[in-house]
Amino acid sequence: MANLLAKVFLTALPLLHATANCQDASAPEQIHLSFGPTTDEFVVMWSAQERPSNSSAAPVVLFGTDVTKLDQSAQSQVWHFTEGNPDGVQWVFRTRLQNLAPGSTYHYQVSVDSRVYSDVFNFTVPKPEGYPLQLVMFGDMGKTKGSPTLPHLTREAHSGENVALIHVGDFAYNLDTLGGKRGDEFMRRLQDIAAYIPYMTCAGNHEIPYRFSHYRNRFTMPTAMETPLGDELWWSMDIGPVHLISYDTEIYFTRPDLLQPQLDFLEHDLSLANRPEQRQAVPWVVAFGHRPMYCSNIDGDDCTTPKSVVRAKLESVFYRHGVDFIIQGHEHSYERLYPVFNETVTQKDYVNPRAPVHVISGQAGCNEDLGLCADLYLGAKGEWSAFRASIPGVYGYGKLRVLNATHAEWSQIYDVTSQAVDTITVVQERHGPFDRRAPGDVS
């Protein structure tokens, strides 16, 4: 009945639910959400062909917990996005919705001026207690080959079961293709997902062109809030019982000037996350970045070599600070590892792991022009490989479900069956730095 009344009200008041006039160049499009520095702050981003002509009426986001009365508003930042984007939509807007009530559902609408409004969307603010908490995680999703995955992600976004979707690099193939038009098409297709749930990200190798300009201008992540264009390529935040860390693997191949700043960030952030009172309150630490440290694929990528650059730079940091999960993409396949450090398997189960659990989930639907999308295996490349799956034309995504302070479940879902092809439960009763465990835990 409540839904019916809302629909009647929205029909009766078109200014509250007037779909943006597609003929108006200032109409908002590509609307999507992300978290701010904390889960009680949401960021709304959108794009438009032109800046509103009436400069005295700055675009705002109207929002509130009552769909019939959007009685709060927040003004937007605006900038002109041209770098590597000559033919794409160039006006970008960003609005912060702050001091939101945990557990509440908010309805919101972009108001460009007195004539042009977006549809009304909604989102739910996570509760601080957070159990169970579920994240959808995947990498490598293109505009076309991602089509089989999109309906599943849409269902996940609207299910009420997930607090965020996390895209582990490589978008659209590529966001800058066709002068930026492909990026616009990709972001339009995401709107029915990302306008309802935070869409959290890291950059992949396909975001490198133009100094990561499309990634920096199209997404806003938590540590980017104080900069005009969101330059930071790494960030962290607490989501209930999970400390989530996004790191950038691409700087190891393109930006040597950023290596030390990212390392300093990781060391400082993880040191804070491991303060006893903090780790007790937020026990699970989950890191994600695009390129894997290990993989069994045969394509010659960094993770296939005995001297992986990413592994050499990052593995010891995550081991010393007790990161529970490391989620990666890049390889267009699925692989789950046993707990491993320095190529040494600590155990062949997931009960009180003595090293991070690595997962590669890069199957969301990859390159547009390379036929069937799969990076194949000839078998395991090391004892660390516990499970592998790579079938040409079969795509999927992962789900991390944190059940309580000691149990978390990972599942990889195939689009074609909507069923899990792989599921594990990780039991960790001793969260914290792995290098402080008893001697002999890791040879």
C-alpha positions as semicolon CSV with decimal commas, in nm:
position;residue;x (nm);y (nm);z (nm)
1;M;0,000;0,000;0,000
2;A;0,284;0,239;0,088
3;N;0,440;0,186;-0,254
4;L;0,104;0,249;-0,422
5;L;0,052;0,574;-0,228
6;A;0,402;0,688;-0,317
7;K;0,337;0,623;-0,685
8;V;0,009;0,813;-0,672
9;F;0,175;1,107;-0,500
10;L;0,466;1,117;-0,741
11;T;0,229;1,110;-1,035
12;A;0,029;1,397;-0,888
13;L;0,337;1,613;-0,827
14;P;0,543;1,600;-1,146
15;L;0,799;1,854;-1,018
16;L;0,906;1,599;-0,758
17;H;0,931;1,318;-1,008
18;A;0,971;1,480;-1,346
19;T;1,209;1,279;-1,557
20;A;1,478;1,508;-1,687
21;N;1,379;1,662;-2,017
22;C;1,601;1,481;-2,265
23;Q;1,589;1,782;-2,496
24;D;1,744;2,004;-2,230
25;A;2,123;1,997;-2,249
26;S;2,148;2,059;-1,874
27;A;1,946;1,746;-1,792
28;P;2,126;1,523;-1,536
29;E;2,245;1,184;-1,652
30;Q;2,483;0,911;-1,536
31;I;2,369;0,957;-1,175
32;H;2,564;0,744;-0,930
33;L;2,648;0,717;-0,560
34;S;2,955;0,654;-0,351
35;F;3,037;0,674;0,017
36;G;3,205;0,977;0,161
37;P;3,475;0,932;0,429
38;T;3,218;0,758;0,654
39;T;2,903;0,561;0,584
40;D;2,678;0,841;0,711
41;E;2,790;1,056;0,418
42;F;2,692;0,977;0,059
43;V;2,820;1,145;-0,256
44;V;2,592;1,197;-0,557
45;M;2,761;1,250;-0,895
46;W;2,609;1,320;-1,234
47;S;2,694;1,470;-1,572
48;A;2,526;1,705;-1,818
49;Q;2,587;1,822;-2,173
50;E;2,583;2,184;-2,062
51;R;2,604;2,381;-1,744
52;P;2,264;2,529;-1,644
53;S;2,208;2,861;-1,821
54;N;2,060;3,021;-1,509
55;S;2,374;3,065;-1,301
56;S;2,174;3,199;-1,005
57;A;2,008;2,860;-0,960
58;A;2,297;2,625;-0,877
59;P;2,213;2,255;-0,919
60;V;2,122;2,089;-0,590
61;V;2,022;1,747;-0,462
62;L;1,689;1,740;-0,280
63;F;1,662;1,456;-0,029
64;G;1,474;1,329;0,274
65;T;1,338;1,018;0,443
66;D;0,982;1,090;0,330
67;V;0,941;1,033;-0,044
68;T;0,653;1,283;-0,046
69;K;0,862;1,559;0,113
70;L;1,224;1,601;0,007
71;D;1,284;1,870;0,265
72;Q;1,665;1,884;0,268
73;S;1,901;2,010;0,000
74;A;2,273;2,016;-0,071
75;Q;2,451;2,225;-0,332
76;S;2,683;2,080;-0,592
77;Q;3,037;2,135;-0,705
78;V;3,082;2,159;-1,081
79;W;3,377;2,132;-1,315
80;H;3,450;2,106;-1,686
81;F;3,597;1,768;-1,782
82;T;3,789;1,792;-2,110
83;E;4,115;1,598;-2,068
84;G;4,086;1,294;-2,297
85;N;3,715;1,369;-2,331
86;P;3,672;1,582;-2,647
87;D;3,346;1,422;-2,758
88;G;3,197;1,308;-2,428
89;V;2,967;1,477;-2,180
90;Q;3,189;1,740;-2,020
91;W;3,007;1,898;-1,725
92;V;3,042;1,700;-1,403
93;F;2,860;1,767;-1,075
94;R;2,921;1,636;-0,725
95;T;2,712;1,677;-0,409
96;R;2,777;1,564;-0,053
97;L;2,487;1,443;0,161
98;Q;2,613;1,456;0,519
99;N;2,503;1,355;0,869
100;L;2,265;1,090;0,742
101;A;2,084;0,869;0,994
102;P;2,218;0,508;1,008
103;G;1,960;0,251;0,907
104;S;1,738;0,509;0,734
105;T;1,626;0,503;0,374
106;Y;1,659;0,835;0,192
107;H;1,496;0,944;-0,131
108;Y;1,676;1,196;-0,349
109;Q;1,645;1,387;-0,671
110;V;1,877;1,610;-0,873
111;S;1,730;1,956;-0,924
112;V;1,906;2,146;-1,201
113;D;1,676;2,448;-1,188
114;S;1,303;2,512;-1,162
115;R;1,242;2,330;-1,492
116;V;1,466;2,023;-1,497
117;Y;1,458;1,746;-1,240
118;S;1,583;1,389;-1,237
119;D;1,380;1,089;-1,135
120;V;1,360;1,016;-0,762
121;F;1,607;0,751;-0,643
122;N;1,673;0,604;-0,299
123;F;1,945;0,450;-0,085
124;T;1,977;0,305;0,264
125;V;2,246;0,414;0,510
126;P;2,425;0,115;0,668
127;K;2,376;0,047;1,036
128;P;2,694;0,073;1,245
129;E;2,659;-0,273;1,401
130;G;2,680;-0,418;1,052
131;Y;2,627;-0,797;1,088
132;P;2,575;-0,961;0,852
133;L;2,740;-0,733;0,598
134;Q;2,761;-0,817;0,229
135;L;2,968;-0,661;-0,049
136;V;2,943;-0,743;-0,420
137;M;3,293;-0,744;-0,571
138;F;3,408;-0,787;-0,931
139;G;3,653;-0,657;-1,186
140;D;3,684;-0,610;-1,561
141;M;3,339;-0,517;-1,690
142;G;3,291;-0,369;-2,036
143;K;3,001;-0,188;-2,195
144;T;2,910;-0,476;-2,425
145;K;3,061;-0,790;-2,274
146;G;2,938;-0,678;-1,933
147;S;2,577;-0,711;-2,054
148;P;2,522;-1,061;-1,906
149;T;2,636;-0,938;-1,565
150;L;2,437;-0,613;-1,555
151;P;2,096;-0,771;-1,478
152;H;2,250;-0,963;-1,189
153;L;2,420;-0,653;-1,050
154;T;2,093;-0,463;-1,085
155;R;1,915;-0,730;-0,885
156;E;2,189;-0,721;-0,621
157;A;2,167;-0,340;-0,601
158;H;1,792;-0,350;-0,538
159;S;1,785;-0,659;-0,314
160;G;1,855;-0,475;0,011
161;E;2,115;-0,741;0,095
162;N;2,429;-0,546;0,001
163;V;2,585;-0,227;0,136
164;A;2,804;-0,154;-0,168
165;L;2,916;-0,275;-0,508
166;I;3,294;-0,272;-0,557
167;H;3,439;-0,259;-0,908
168;V;3,802;-0,371;-0,897
169;G;3,926;-0,179;-1,201
170;D;3,883;-0,184;-1,582
171;F;3,566;-0,006;-1,690
172;A;3,391;0,004;-2,028
173;Y;3,698;-0,083;-2,241
174;N;3,762;0,202;-2,234
175;L;3,609;0,505;-2,065
176;D;3,810;0,728;-2,302
177;T;3,723;0,535;-2,622
178;L;3,545;0,733;-2,897
179;G;3,653;1,057;-2,739
180;G;3,475;0,967;-2,414
181;K;3,145;0,856;-2,567
182;R;3,192;0,495;-2,461
183;G;3,246;0,606;-2,103
184;D;2,920;0,800;-2,116
185;E;2,733;0,499;-2,252
186;F;2,881;0,278;-1,980
187;M;2,788;0,519;-1,703
188;R;2,434;0,556;-1,836
189;R;2,392;0,181;-1,820
190;L;2,517;0,180;-1,461
191;Q;2,261;0,433;-1,342
192;D;1,992;0,180;-1,253
193;I;2,252;0,013;-1,029
194;A;2,473;0,290;-0,898
195;A;2,198;0,547;-0,831
196;Y;2,070;0,314;-0,556
197;I;2,383;0,179;-0,387
198;P;2,738;0,308;-0,340
199;Y;2,955;0,208;-0,635
200;M;3,309;0,193;-0,498
201;T;3,612;0,159;-0,723
202;C;3,982;0,135;-0,791
203;A;4,165;0,206;-1,116
204;G;4,280;-0,064;-1,357
205;N;4,524;-0,059;-1,647
206;H;4,248;0,050;-1,886
207;E;4,206;0,369;-1,683
208;I;4,570;0,478;-1,733
209;P;4,523;0,701;-2,044
210;Y;4,529;1,077;-1,994
211;R;4,671;1,046;-1,641
212;F;4,371;0,846;-1,522
213;S;4,154;1,145;-1,615
214;H;3,835;0,950;-1,686
215;Y;3,864;0,757;-1,362
216;R;3,938;1,072;-1,160
217;N;3,656;1,273;-1,314
218;R;3,385;1,009;-1,326
219;F;3,421;0,867;-0,972
220;T;3,464;1,019;-0,628
221;M;3,613;0,799;-0,357
222;P;3,645;0,882;0,017
223;T;3,990;1,042;0,031
224;A;3,915;1,249;-0,280
225;M;3,649;1,464;-0,117
226;E;3,876;1,757;-0,036
227;T;4,026;1,783;-0,386
228;P;3,849;1,940;-0,685
229;L;3,898;1,644;-0,915
230;G;3,943;1,351;-0,680
231;D;4,305;1,284;-0,767
232;E;4,370;1,021;-0,502
233;L;4,407;0,674;-0,647
234;W;4,391;0,502;-0,308
235;W;4,155;0,530;-0,014
236;S;4,017;0,352;0,290
237;M;3,712;0,358;0,514
238;D;3,524;0,153;0,772
239;I;3,199;-0,009;0,665
240;G;3,057;-0,161;0,981
241;P;3,294;-0,443;1,085
242;V;3,507;-0,416;0,769
243;H;3,803;-0,186;0,713
244;L;3,810;-0,151;0,335
245;I;4,127;-0,044;0,153
246;S;4,151;0,042;-0,216
247;Y;4,505;0,052;-0,352
248;D;4,642;0,129;-0,697
249;T;4,851;-0,130;-0,882
250;E;4,892;0,074;-1,200
251;I;5,131;0,328;-1,050
252;Y;5,397;0,054;-1,036
253;F;5,401;0,058;-1,416
254;T;5,324;0,424;-1,490
255;R;5,380;0,663;-1,198
256;P;5,700;0,603;-0,998
257;D;5,647;0,938;-0,827
258;L;5,340;0,796;-0,651
259;L;5,497;0,477;-0,514
260;Q;5,620;0,622;-0,187
261;P;5,304;0,826;-0,116
262;Q;5,088;0,515;-0,156
263;L;5,323;0,308;0,060
264;D;5,320;0,577;0,331
265;F;4,940;0,582;0,316
266;L;4,913;0,203;0,349
267;E;5,157;0,181;0,639
268;H;4,987;0,461;0,828
269;D;4,633;0,347;0,756
270;L;4,697;-0,015;0,848
271;S;4,882;0,084;1,165
272;L;4,572;0,274;1,276
273;A;4,347;-0,017;1,177
274;N;4,554;-0,247;1,401
275;R;4,529;-0,047;1,720
276;P;4,383;-0,303;1,963
277;E;4,060;-0,115;2,031
278;Q;4,012;-0,045;1,660
279;R;4,078;-0,401;1,541
280;Q;3,838;-0,531;1,805
281;A;3,564;-0,296;1,683
282;V;3,643;-0,345;1,312
283;P;3,802;-0,690;1,294
284;W;3,799;-0,763;0,922
285;V;4,049;-0,591;0,691
286;V;3,977;-0,627;0,319
287;A;4,207;-0,480;0,052
288;F;4,136;-0,463;-0,319
289;G;4,342;-0,360;-0,618
290;H;4,339;-0,441;-0,987
291;R;4,642;-0,659;-1,070
292;P;4,694;-0,984;-0,876
293;M;5,010;-1,085;-0,693
294;Y;4,969;-1,452;-0,790
295;C;4,782;-1,624;-1,074
296;S;4,790;-1,946;-1,275
297;N;4,706;-1,786;-1,610
298;I;4,929;-1,830;-1,915
299;D;4,907;-1,480;-2,063
300;G;5,243;-1,348;-1,942
301;D;5,098;-1,084;-1,708
302;D;5,287;-0,962;-1,401
303;C;5,124;-1,219;-1,173
304;T;5,245;-1,507;-1,391
305;T;5,612;-1,429;-1,331
306;P;5,828;-1,537;-1,034
307;K;5,926;-1,172;-0,984
308;S;5,588;-1,003;-0,979
309;V;5,630;-0,628;-0,934
310;V;5,302;-0,590;-0,747
311;R;5,382;-0,877;-0,514
312;A;5,731;-0,747;-0,441
313;K;5,597;-0,403;-0,349
314;L;5,282;-0,488;-0,153
315;E;5,271;-0,843;-0,022
316;S;5,481;-0,787;0,289
317;V;5,281;-0,474;0,381
318;F;4,952;-0,665;0,379
319;Y;5,106;-0,964;0,559
320;R;5,265;-0,757;0,837
321;H;4,937;-0,576;0,902
322;G;4,713;-0,882;0,898
323;V;4,494;-0,812;0,594
324;D;4,232;-1,088;0,583
325;F;4,126;-1,076;0,216
326;I;4,295;-0,937;-0,095
327;I;4,047;-0,912;-0,385
328;Q;4,183;-0,857;-0,737
329;G;4,083;-0,858;-1,105
330;H;4,279;-0,805;-1,429
331;E;4,286;-1,174;-1,518
332;H;3,961;-1,250;-1,697
333;S;3,904;-1,560;-1,491
334;Y;3,839;-1,672;-1,137
335;E;4,097;-1,810;-0,897
336;R;4,099;-1,863;-0,522
337;L;4,422;-1,913;-0,330
338;Y;4,510;-2,085;-0,006
339;P;4,654;-1,850;0,257
340;V;4,998;-1,766;0,118
341;F;5,295;-1,541;0,185
342;N;5,620;-1,526;-0,009
343;E;5,499;-1,816;-0,228
344;T;5,467;-2,034;0,082
345;V;5,128;-2,185;0,163
346;T;5,062;-2,154;0,535
347;Q;4,783;-2,412;0,537
348;K;4,535;-2,577;0,303
349;D;4,226;-2,466;0,486
350;Y;4,073;-2,136;0,599
351;V;4,057;-2,186;0,974
352;N;4,257;-1,913;1,144
353;P;4,460;-1,831;0,832
354;R;4,819;-1,727;0,898
355;A;4,840;-1,519;0,579
356;P;4,599;-1,326;0,356
357;V;4,342;-1,504;0,140
358;H;4,380;-1,388;-0,223
359;V;4,090;-1,402;-0,468
360;I;4,088;-1,307;-0,838
361;S;3,741;-1,216;-0,968
362;G;3,790;-1,060;-1,312
363;Q;3,500;-1,228;-1,490
364;A;3,236;-0,954;-1,509
365;G;3,269;-0,924;-1,890
366;C;3,586;-0,788;-2,040
367;N;3,733;-0,658;-2,367
368;E;3,488;-0,540;-2,630
369;D;3,674;-0,647;-2,941
370;L;3,863;-0,965;-2,853
371;G;3,594;-1,226;-2,908
372;L;3,517;-1,455;-2,614
373;C;3,656;-1,312;-2,294
374;A;3,870;-1,552;-2,091
375;D;4,230;-1,577;-1,974
376;L;4,299;-1,949;-1,965
377;Y;4,502;-2,188;-1,747
378;L;4,699;-2,503;-1,812
379;G;4,678;-2,595;-1,445
380;A;4,792;-2,464;-1,110
381;K;5,117;-2,265;-1,111
382;G;5,179;-2,328;-0,746
383;E;5,053;-2,508;-0,438
384;W;4,884;-2,183;-0,346
385;S;4,615;-2,229;-0,615
386;A;4,310;-2,383;-0,448
387;F;4,043;-2,336;-0,718
388;R;4,034;-2,205;-1,075
389;A;3,756;-2,139;-1,325
390;S;3,779;-1,990;-1,672
391;I;3,519;-2,069;-1,937
392;P;3,505;-1,860;-2,258
393;G;3,181;-1,663;-2,269
394;V;3,087;-1,736;-1,907
395;Y;3,092;-1,434;-1,676
396;G;3,028;-1,368;-1,309
397;Y;3,097;-1,175;-0,991
398;G;3,184;-1,233;-0,627
399;K;3,012;-1,174;-0,293
400;L;3,184;-1,127;0,040
401;R;2,948;-1,187;0,332
402;V;3,079;-1,106;0,679
403;L;2,868;-1,308;0,920
404;N;3,021;-1,202;1,252
405;A;3,357;-1,109;1,404
406;T;3,507;-1,452;1,330
407;H;3,331;-1,590;1,019
408;A;3,317;-1,456;0,663
409;E;3,200;-1,625;0,343
410;W;3,320;-1,569;-0,012
411;S;3,118;-1,690;-0,314
412;Q;3,173;-1,658;-0,689
413;I;2,845;-1,642;-0,883
414;Y;2,808;-1,739;-1,250
415;D;2,568;-1,528;-1,456
416;V;2,446;-1,820;-1,663
417;T;2,321;-2,016;-1,361
418;S;2,285;-1,746;-1,093
419;Q;2,448;-2,003;-0,867
420;A;2,777;-2,010;-0,682
421;V;3,053;-2,196;-0,864
422;D;3,275;-2,168;-0,557
423;T;3,213;-2,089;-0,189
424;I;3,442;-2,085;0,114
425;T;3,404;-1,986;0,477
426;V;3,700;-1,817;0,644
427;V;3,721;-1,851;1,021
428;Q;3,954;-1,600;1,186
429;E;3,957;-1,591;1,564
430;R;4,289;-1,406;1,593
431;H;4,263;-1,094;1,376
432;G;4,583;-0,893;1,360
433;P;4,933;-0,882;1,211
434;F;5,042;-1,220;1,084
435;D;5,409;-1,161;1,162
436;R;5,329;-1,150;1,535
437;R;5,203;-1,507;1,536
438;A;5,402;-1,786;1,696
439;P;5,737;-1,871;1,532
440;G;5,700;-2,143;1,274
441;D;5,356;-2,034;1,159
442;V;5,513;-1,937;0,825
443;S;5,828;-2,107;0,708
